Amino acid sequence: MDVANSRSVTSNQDGIHEKLEDIVTTHLRAPFLKPIASHTKVAFEAVKKHVDAFTGPLVFDSCCGVGESTANIAKQHPQALVIGIDKSSHRLNKHNVEYRQSEFGQYLLVRADLNDFWRLAVEAGWQLSHHYLLYPNPWPKAKHIKRRWHGGSVFPYILKLGGQLEVRSNWSTYVEEFAYALTLAGFPTSAEPYESNEPITPFERKYWGSGQSSTRLTRML
């Protein structure tokens, strides 16, 4: 059971990171040459068999954690194959059996490094209808800017996967930075407050129960 006692994000950074523009423009120009991890390549090939056999829309729930969001997203997109991806086997192993019911739509959960999985998906020519990044680790310390998805070398691959991207965070600066990075890449975007009567992730339930607010962006790529 989630306990609503989550602390708000604190950071030594005031506003959008001063080096974000330089970081993003560098990554947009330079290829990402880091070798693909073998465990992610094996995981990708297993998922690829399902994708190759599927004829409907493809949806990613990246940083899916325990997969509760993946099951909820599958309900929202019953014609799609939803793939929930997280690097932690510990989190994925907590996926509640109740979310595996067939009436909740079609989805898979996979343990993989997103830096590699996204690149393999682009290489395979996958195009998404929707891509969800719900409450990724915001890495709020200023020195960790390159650990944020929009500050990392893999950022251009998020763009190449296409579809409607939705990013949510309980730290508004994270979403504002992501929107700025998309704008720099040619996809003008803005962040907005987000509220709903139904949380779809454990984080969302915990943050809202603690009185925190959410910020999101949505952008067709």
C-alpha positions in Angstrom: 0.0 0.0 0.0 1.3 3.5 -0.9 1.7 5.9 2.0 1.0 9.5 1.2 4.1 11.0 2.8 6.2 11.8 -0.2 8.5 14.8 0.1 8.6 17.4 -2.5 11.6 17.6 -4.9 14.3 19.9 -3.8 17.1 21.2 -6.0 20.0 23.5 -6.0 19.0 24.5 -9.5 16.9 27.6 -10.1 14.8 27.4 -13.3 15.9 25.7 -16.5 19.5 24.6 -16.4 21.9 27.2 -17.9 23.7 24.6 -20.0 20.6 22.8 -21.3 20.6 24.4 -24.8 24.3 23.6 -25.4 23.8 20.0 -24.2 20.7 19.4 -26.3 22.1 20.9 -29.5 25.3 18.8 -29.1 23.3 15.6 -28.7 21.1 16.5 -31.7 24.2 16.7 -33.9 26.3 13.8 -32.5 25.5 10.1 -32.8 25.1 8.0 -29.7 27.8 5.3 -30.0 27.7 3.6 -26.7 27.6 -0.3 -27.2 24.3 -2.0 -26.6 24.1 -4.1 -23.5 23.7 -7.8 -24.2 20.9 -8.3 -21.7 18.8 -5.5 -23.4 19.5 -6.9 -26.8 18.2 -10.3 -25.7 15.1 -8.7 -24.1 14.5 -6.6 -27.2 14.6 -9.6 -29.5 12.0 -11.4 -27.3 9.7 -8.4 -27.4 10.3 -7.9 -31.2 8.6 -11.3 -31.9 5.4 -10.0 -30.3 5.6 -6.7 -32.2 6.3 -8.4 -35.5 3.2 -10.5 -35.1 1.0 -7.6 -34.1 -0.8 -5.3 -36.6 -2.2 -2.6 -34.3 -0.7 0.6 -32.8 2.4 0.4 -30.6 2.7 2.2 -27.3 5.6 2.6 -24.9 5.3 3.1 -21.2 8.9 4.0 -20.4 10.2 3.9 -16.8 7.1 1.9 -16.0 8.1 0.8 -12.5 5.8 -1.9 -11.2 3.7 -1.7 -14.4 0.5 -0.3 -12.9 0.6 2.5 -15.4 1.2 0.0 -18.2 -2.0 -1.8 -17.3 -3.9 1.4 -17.0 -2.6 2.7 -20.4 -3.6 -0.6 -22.0 -7.1 0.0 -20.8 -7.0 3.4 -22.5 -5.6 2.0 -25.7 -7.4 -1.4 -26.2 -6.4 -1.7 -29.8 -2.7 -1.2 -29.1 0.1 -3.3 -27.9 1.6 -1.5 -24.8 5.1 -2.2 -23.8 6.2 -1.2 -20.3 9.9 -0.9 -19.9 11.9 -0.5 -16.7 15.5 -1.3 -15.8 14.6 -2.7 -12.4 13.7 -6.4 -12.1 12.8 -5.7 -8.4 10.1 -3.2 -9.4 8.8 -5.3 -12.3 8.5 -8.3 -10.0 6.1 -6.4 -7.9 3.6 -6.2 -10.7 0.3 -7.2 -9.2 -1.4 -10.3 -10.8 -4.7 -8.4 -11.0 -3.2 -6.2 -13.7 -2.6 -9.2 -15.9 -6.3 -9.7 -16.7 -7.1 -9.9 -20.4 -9.9 -7.3 -20.3 -7.2 -4.7 -19.4 -5.9 -4.7 -22.9 -2.7 -6.1 -24.4 0.6 -5.3 -22.8 4.1 -6.7 -22.1 6.6 -5.8 -19.3 10.3 -6.0 -20.1 13.4 -5.3 -18.1 15.8 -3.3 -20.2 18.1 -0.2 -20.3 16.1 2.4 -22.1 19.2 4.0 -23.5 19.6 0.8 -25.5 16.0 -0.3 -26.0 15.0 3.0 -27.6 17.9 2.8 -30.0 17.1 -0.8 -30.9 13.5 0.2 -31.5 14.5 3.0 -33.9 16.9 0.7 -35.7 14.1 -1.8 -36.2 11.9 0.9 -37.7 9.3 1.0 -34.9 6.9 4.0 -34.9 4.8 4.6 -31.8 1.3 5.9 -31.6 1.9 7.1 -28.0 4.9 7.3 -25.7 4.5 7.8 -22.0 7.2 9.0 -19.6 5.4 9.2 -16.3 7.4 10.4 -13.3 10.9 9.5 -14.4 13.7 10.1 -11.9 14.2 13.9 -12.2 17.8 13.9 -11.0 17.2 17.3 -9.4 20.8 18.1 -8.6 22.1 20.6 -11.2 25.3 18.5 -11.8 23.1 15.6 -12.9 21.5 17.4 -15.8 22.9 14.8 -18.3 21.1 12.0 -16.4 17.7 13.5 -17.2 16.2 12.1 -20.4 16.2 15.4 -22.2 19.8 16.0 -21.2 21.1 12.6 -22.3 22.6 11.4 -25.5 19.6 9.2 -26.2 17.2 12.2 -26.4 17.2 12.3 -30.3 15.9 8.7 -30.3 12.8 9.7 -28.3 12.1 12.1 -31.2 12.7 9.4 -33.8 10.2 7.0 -32.1 7.5 9.5 -32.9 3.9 9.4 -31.7 2.3 11.5 -29.0 4.7 12.0 -26.2 3.4 12.6 -22.7 5.8 13.5 -19.9 4.6 14.0 -16.3 6.6 15.0 -13.1 6.0 16.3 -9.7 8.9 18.7 -10.3 7.7 21.4 -12.8 11.3 22.3 -13.8 11.8 18.8 -15.2 8.8 19.2 -17.6 9.7 22.8 -18.4 13.2 21.6 -19.4 11.8 18.8 -21.5 9.5 21.1 -23.3 12.4 23.5 -24.0 14.5 20.6 -25.3 11.7 19.6 -27.6 11.4 23.2 -28.8 15.1 23.3 -29.6 14.6 20.1 -31.6 11.9 21.8 -33.7 8.8 20.7 -31.8 7.5 23.8 -29.9 6.1 22.6 -26.6 4.9 24.0 -23.3 4.4 22.6 -19.9 1.0 22.7 -18.1 -0.5 21.8 -14.7 -2.0 18.3 -14.6 -4.9 17.1 -12.5 -7.1 14.0 -12.6 -9.5 12.2 -10.4 -7.8 8.9 -11.1 -4.1 8.4 -10.6 -2.6 5.8 -12.9 0.7 5.2 -11.2 1.7 4.5 -7.6 3.9 7.7 -7.7 0.9 9.8 -8.9 -1.2 8.4 -6.1 1.5 9.1 -3.5 2.4 12.6 -4.7 -1.2 13.7 -4.8 -1.9 12.2 -1.4 1.0 14.2 -0.1 -0.5 17.5 -1.5 2.0 17.8 -4.4 1.0 18.9 -7.8 1.9 17.5 -11.2 3.1 19.1 -14.4 2.9 17.5 -17.9 3.6 18.1 -21.5 2.0 16.4 -24.5 3.4 16.7 -28.0 3.0 14.8 -31.3 6.5 14.1 -32.7 
